[in-house]
Amino acid sequence: QIRKGSGHPFYNQLNQVLEEGGFDPFLEELCAPHYKLGGRPGIPPGVCFGMLFIGYFEGLDSQRGIAWRSADSLALRDFLGCTITEATPVHASMTFIRRNNGED
């Protein structure tokens, strides 16, 4: 079994604040009407926003940079709720989401 690290203090605190505020359930409810029935499951809204937070706080201005940093850092994987064996979202998914939400 792989041991879980302690994470990064800033992201641990941010996760606690978001959890206490019900951020993920709020996003899930807000985004639910926009989900398509069938097809492959999308990136959970909380993970998508988490990656955007990472981009902001880490000073990353590209989806490719955010995806690489998220995959490379154990602390950021923990922040996103991904284990060491799970794949983090790729930059193409982030680009697709931003383009479909008019942020290009």
mmCIF file of the C-alpha atoms, coordinates in Angstrom:
data_MODEL
# 
_entry.id   MODEL 
# 
loop_
_atom_site.group_PDB 
_atom_site.id 
_atom_site.type_symbol 
_atom_site.label_atom_id 
_atom_site.label_alt_id 
_atom_site.label_comp_id 
_atom_site.label_asym_id 
_atom_site.label_entity_id 
_atom_site.label_seq_id 
_atom_site.pdbx_PDB_ins_code 
_atom_site.Cartn_x 
_atom_site.Cartn_y 
_atom_site.Cartn_z 
_atom_site.occupancy 
_atom_site.B_iso_or_equiv 
_atom_site.pdbx_formal_charge 
_atom_site.auth_seq_id 
_atom_site.auth_comp_id 
_atom_site.auth_asym_id 
_atom_site.auth_atom_id 
_atom_site.pdbx_PDB_model_num 
ATOM 1   C CA . GLN A 1 1   ? 0.000   0.000  0.000   1.00 0.00 ? 1   GLN A CA 1 
ATOM 2   C CA . ILE A 1 2   ? 1.266   3.454  -0.891  1.00 0.00 ? 2   ILE A CA 1 
ATOM 3   C CA . ARG A 1 3   ? 1.418   5.914  1.987   1.00 0.00 ? 3   ARG A CA 1 
ATOM 4   C CA . LYS A 1 4   ? -0.251  9.276  1.559   1.00 0.00 ? 4   LYS A CA 1 
ATOM 5   C CA . GLY A 1 5   ? 1.914   12.348 2.047   1.00 0.00 ? 5   GLY A CA 1 
ATOM 6   C CA . SER A 1 6   ? 0.983   15.279 4.222   1.00 0.00 ? 6   SER A CA 1 
ATOM 7   C CA . GLY A 1 7   ? 0.293   17.548 1.253   1.00 0.00 ? 7   GLY A CA 1 
ATOM 8   C CA . HIS A 1 8   ? 1.030   21.255 1.132   1.00 0.00 ? 8   HIS A CA 1 
ATOM 9   C CA . PRO A 1 9   ? -0.172  23.428 4.049   1.00 0.00 ? 9   PRO A CA 1 
ATOM 10  C CA . PHE A 1 10  ? -1.722  26.068 1.774   1.00 0.00 ? 10  PHE A CA 1 
ATOM 11  C CA . TYR A 1 11  ? -3.659  23.581 -0.344  1.00 0.00 ? 11  TYR A CA 1 
ATOM 12  C CA . ASN A 1 12  ? -4.663  21.581 2.749   1.00 0.00 ? 12  ASN A CA 1 
ATOM 13  C CA . GLN A 1 13  ? -6.149  24.751 4.254   1.00 0.00 ? 13  GLN A CA 1 
ATOM 14  C CA . LEU A 1 14  ? -7.835  25.704 0.970   1.00 0.00 ? 14  LEU A CA 1 
ATOM 15  C CA . ASN A 1 15  ? -9.349  22.215 0.722   1.00 0.00 ? 15  ASN A CA 1 
ATOM 16  C CA . GLN A 1 16  ? -10.674 22.530 4.267   1.00 0.00 ? 16  GLN A CA 1 
ATOM 17  C CA . VAL A 1 17  ? -12.286 25.909 3.522   1.00 0.00 ? 17  VAL A CA 1 
ATOM 18  C CA . LEU A 1 18  ? -13.845 24.595 0.296   1.00 0.00 ? 18  LEU A CA 1 
ATOM 19  C CA . GLU A 1 19  ? -15.154 21.458 2.033   1.00 0.00 ? 19  GLU A CA 1 
ATOM 20  C CA . GLU A 1 20  ? -16.633 23.439 4.931   1.00 0.00 ? 20  GLU A CA 1 
ATOM 21  C CA . GLY A 1 21  ? -18.328 25.766 2.455   1.00 0.00 ? 21  GLY A CA 1 
ATOM 22  C CA . GLY A 1 22  ? -19.820 22.879 0.459   1.00 0.00 ? 22  GLY A CA 1 
ATOM 23  C CA . PHE A 1 23  ? -18.027 23.993 -2.704  1.00 0.00 ? 23  PHE A CA 1 
ATOM 24  C CA . ASP A 1 24  ? -18.028 20.657 -4.584  1.00 0.00 ? 24  ASP A CA 1 
ATOM 25  C CA . PRO A 1 25  ? -21.708 19.805 -3.962  1.00 0.00 ? 25  PRO A CA 1 
ATOM 26  C CA . PHE A 1 26  ? -22.634 23.382 -4.931  1.00 0.00 ? 26  PHE A CA 1 
ATOM 27  C CA . LEU A 1 27  ? -20.711 23.062 -8.213  1.00 0.00 ? 27  LEU A CA 1 
ATOM 28  C CA . GLU A 1 28  ? -22.174 19.627 -8.939  1.00 0.00 ? 28  GLU A CA 1 
ATOM 29  C CA . GLU A 1 29  ? -25.693 20.996 -8.512  1.00 0.00 ? 29  GLU A CA 1 
ATOM 30  C CA . LEU A 1 30  ? -24.937 24.107 -10.554 1.00 0.00 ? 30  LEU A CA 1 
ATOM 31  C CA . CYS A 1 31  ? -23.436 22.096 -13.423 1.00 0.00 ? 31  CYS A CA 1 
ATOM 32  C CA . ALA A 1 32  ? -25.906 19.169 -13.396 1.00 0.00 ? 32  ALA A CA 1 
ATOM 33  C CA . PRO A 1 33  ? -28.300 20.683 -15.993 1.00 0.00 ? 33  PRO A CA 1 
ATOM 34  C CA . HIS A 1 34  ? -25.408 20.920 -18.469 1.00 0.00 ? 34  HIS A CA 1 
ATOM 35  C CA . TYR A 1 35  ? -24.369 17.260 -18.336 1.00 0.00 ? 35  TYR A CA 1 
ATOM 36  C CA . LYS A 1 36  ? -25.174 15.153 -21.378 1.00 0.00 ? 36  LYS A CA 1 
ATOM 37  C CA . LEU A 1 37  ? -26.766 11.769 -20.856 1.00 0.00 ? 37  LEU A CA 1 
ATOM 38  C CA . GLY A 1 38  ? -24.559 8.919  -22.007 1.00 0.00 ? 38  GLY A CA 1 
ATOM 39  C CA . GLY A 1 39  ? -21.001 9.208  -23.199 1.00 0.00 ? 39  GLY A CA 1 
ATOM 40  C CA . ARG A 1 40  ? -17.935 9.089  -21.038 1.00 0.00 ? 40  ARG A CA 1 
ATOM 41  C CA . PRO A 1 41  ? -17.956 10.800 -17.655 1.00 0.00 ? 41  PRO A CA 1 
ATOM 42  C CA . GLY A 1 42  ? -16.543 14.296 -17.624 1.00 0.00 ? 42  GLY A CA 1 
ATOM 43  C CA . ILE A 1 43  ? -14.084 15.890 -15.242 1.00 0.00 ? 43  ILE A CA 1 
ATOM 44  C CA . PRO A 1 44  ? -15.869 16.597 -11.948 1.00 0.00 ? 44  PRO A CA 1 
ATOM 45  C CA . PRO A 1 45  ? -16.474 20.361 -11.631 1.00 0.00 ? 45  PRO A CA 1 
ATOM 46  C CA . GLY A 1 46  ? -14.554 20.481 -8.349  1.00 0.00 ? 46  GLY A CA 1 
ATOM 47  C CA . VAL A 1 47  ? -11.464 19.027 -10.038 1.00 0.00 ? 47  VAL A CA 1 
ATOM 48  C CA . CYS A 1 48  ? -11.774 21.438 -12.959 1.00 0.00 ? 48  CYS A CA 1 
ATOM 49  C CA . PHE A 1 49  ? -12.029 24.443 -10.645 1.00 0.00 ? 49  PHE A CA 1 
ATOM 50  C CA . GLY A 1 50  ? -9.245  22.994 -8.498  1.00 0.00 ? 50  GLY A CA 1 
ATOM 51  C CA . MET A 1 51  ? -6.982  22.978 -11.538 1.00 0.00 ? 51  MET A CA 1 
ATOM 52  C CA . LEU A 1 52  ? -7.933  26.578 -12.289 1.00 0.00 ? 52  LEU A CA 1 
ATOM 53  C CA . PHE A 1 53  ? -7.063  27.479 -8.685  1.00 0.00 ? 53  PHE A CA 1 
ATOM 54  C CA . ILE A 1 54  ? -3.707  25.737 -9.143  1.00 0.00 ? 54  ILE A CA 1 
ATOM 55  C CA . GLY A 1 55  ? -3.068  27.745 -12.293 1.00 0.00 ? 55  GLY A CA 1 
ATOM 56  C CA . TYR A 1 56  ? -3.837  30.980 -10.475 1.00 0.00 ? 56  TYR A CA 1 
ATOM 57  C CA . PHE A 1 57  ? -1.892  30.262 -7.300  1.00 0.00 ? 57  PHE A CA 1 
ATOM 58  C CA . GLU A 1 58  ? 1.088   28.702 -9.098  1.00 0.00 ? 58  GLU A CA 1 
ATOM 59  C CA . GLY A 1 59  ? 1.249   31.483 -11.724 1.00 0.00 ? 59  GLY A CA 1 
ATOM 60  C CA . LEU A 1 60  ? 0.580   29.127 -14.634 1.00 0.00 ? 60  LEU A CA 1 
ATOM 61  C CA . ASP A 1 61  ? -1.102  30.661 -17.661 1.00 0.00 ? 61  ASP A CA 1 
ATOM 62  C CA . SER A 1 62  ? -1.575  27.599 -19.873 1.00 0.00 ? 62  SER A CA 1 
ATOM 63  C CA . GLN A 1 63  ? -3.713  24.497 -19.588 1.00 0.00 ? 63  GLN A CA 1 
ATOM 64  C CA . ARG A 1 64  ? -0.687  22.394 -20.546 1.00 0.00 ? 64  ARG A CA 1 
ATOM 65  C CA . GLY A 1 65  ? 1.329   23.901 -17.676 1.00 0.00 ? 65  GLY A CA 1 
ATOM 66  C CA . ILE A 1 66  ? -1.511  23.396 -15.199 1.00 0.00 ? 66  ILE A CA 1 
ATOM 67  C CA . ALA A 1 67  ? -1.995  19.774 -16.286 1.00 0.00 ? 67  ALA A CA 1 
ATOM 68  C CA . TRP A 1 68  ? 1.740   19.035 -16.098 1.00 0.00 ? 68  TRP A CA 1 
ATOM 69  C CA . ARG A 1 69  ? 2.148   20.645 -12.661 1.00 0.00 ? 69  ARG A CA 1 
ATOM 70  C CA . SER A 1 70  ? -0.950  18.846 -11.340 1.00 0.00 ? 70  SER A CA 1 
ATOM 71  C CA . ALA A 1 71  ? 0.333   15.474 -12.559 1.00 0.00 ? 71  ALA A CA 1 
ATOM 72  C CA . ASP A 1 72  ? 3.877   16.080 -11.281 1.00 0.00 ? 72  ASP A CA 1 
ATOM 73  C CA . SER A 1 73  ? 3.131   17.233 -7.719  1.00 0.00 ? 73  SER A CA 1 
ATOM 74  C CA . LEU A 1 74  ? 1.962   14.808 -5.032  1.00 0.00 ? 74  LEU A CA 1 
ATOM 75  C CA . ALA A 1 75  ? 0.609   17.726 -2.977  1.00 0.00 ? 75  ALA A CA 1 
ATOM 76  C CA . LEU A 1 76  ? -1.450  19.017 -5.910  1.00 0.00 ? 76  LEU A CA 1 
ATOM 77  C CA . ARG A 1 77  ? -2.705  15.514 -6.708  1.00 0.00 ? 77  ARG A CA 1 
ATOM 78  C CA . ASP A 1 78  ? -3.882  15.318 -3.102  1.00 0.00 ? 78  ASP A CA 1 
ATOM 79  C CA . PHE A 1 79  ? -5.565  18.731 -3.433  1.00 0.00 ? 79  PHE A CA 1 
ATOM 80  C CA . LEU A 1 80  ? -7.421  17.481 -6.527  1.00 0.00 ? 80  LEU A CA 1 
ATOM 81  C CA . GLY A 1 81  ? -8.374  14.214 -4.837  1.00 0.00 ? 81  GLY A CA 1 
ATOM 82  C CA . CYS A 1 82  ? -6.228  12.077 -7.169  1.00 0.00 ? 82  CYS A CA 1 
ATOM 83  C CA . THR A 1 83  ? -4.086  9.221  -5.920  1.00 0.00 ? 83  THR A CA 1 
ATOM 84  C CA . ILE A 1 84  ? -0.618  8.466  -7.248  1.00 0.00 ? 84  ILE A CA 1 
ATOM 85  C CA . THR A 1 85  ? -2.062  5.741  -9.486  1.00 0.00 ? 85  THR A CA 1 
ATOM 86  C CA . GLU A 1 86  ? -4.904  7.831  -10.925 1.00 0.00 ? 86  GLU A CA 1 
ATOM 87  C CA . ALA A 1 87  ? -4.463  9.979  -13.990 1.00 0.00 ? 87  ALA A CA 1 
ATOM 88  C CA . THR A 1 88  ? -5.010  13.702 -13.587 1.00 0.00 ? 88  THR A CA 1 
ATOM 89  C CA . PRO A 1 89  ? -6.985  15.535 -16.291 1.00 0.00 ? 89  PRO A CA 1 
ATOM 90  C CA . VAL A 1 90  ? -4.949  16.296 -19.408 1.00 0.00 ? 90  VAL A CA 1 
ATOM 91  C CA . HIS A 1 91  ? -4.549  19.746 -20.913 1.00 0.00 ? 91  HIS A CA 1 
ATOM 92  C CA . ALA A 1 92  ? -6.799  18.899 -23.879 1.00 0.00 ? 92  ALA A CA 1 
ATOM 93  C CA . SER A 1 93  ? -9.722  18.371 -21.489 1.00 0.00 ? 93  SER A CA 1 
ATOM 94  C CA . MET A 1 94  ? -9.067  21.720 -19.812 1.00 0.00 ? 94  MET A CA 1 
ATOM 95  C CA . THR A 1 95  ? -8.867  23.471 -23.202 1.00 0.00 ? 95  THR A CA 1 
ATOM 96  C CA . PHE A 1 96  ? -12.115 21.812 -24.316 1.00 0.00 ? 96  PHE A CA 1 
ATOM 97  C CA . ILE A 1 97  ? -13.901 22.957 -21.149 1.00 0.00 ? 97  ILE A CA 1 
ATOM 98  C CA . ARG A 1 98  ? -12.665 26.549 -21.471 1.00 0.00 ? 98  ARG A CA 1 
ATOM 99  C CA . ARG A 1 99  ? -13.579 26.748 -25.172 1.00 0.00 ? 99  ARG A CA 1 
ATOM 100 C CA . ASN A 1 100 ? -17.075 25.429 -24.518 1.00 0.00 ? 100 ASN A CA 1 
ATOM 101 C CA . ASN A 1 101 ? -17.587 27.980 -21.760 1.00 0.00 ? 101 ASN A CA 1 
ATOM 102 C CA . GLY A 1 102 ? -16.594 30.981 -23.871 1.00 0.00 ? 102 GLY A CA 1 
ATOM 103 C CA . GLU A 1 103 ? -13.279 31.689 -22.141 1.00 0.00 ? 103 GLU A CA 1 
ATOM 104 C CA . ASP A 1 104 ? -11.071 31.549 -25.216 1.00 0.00 ? 104 ASP A CA 1 
# 
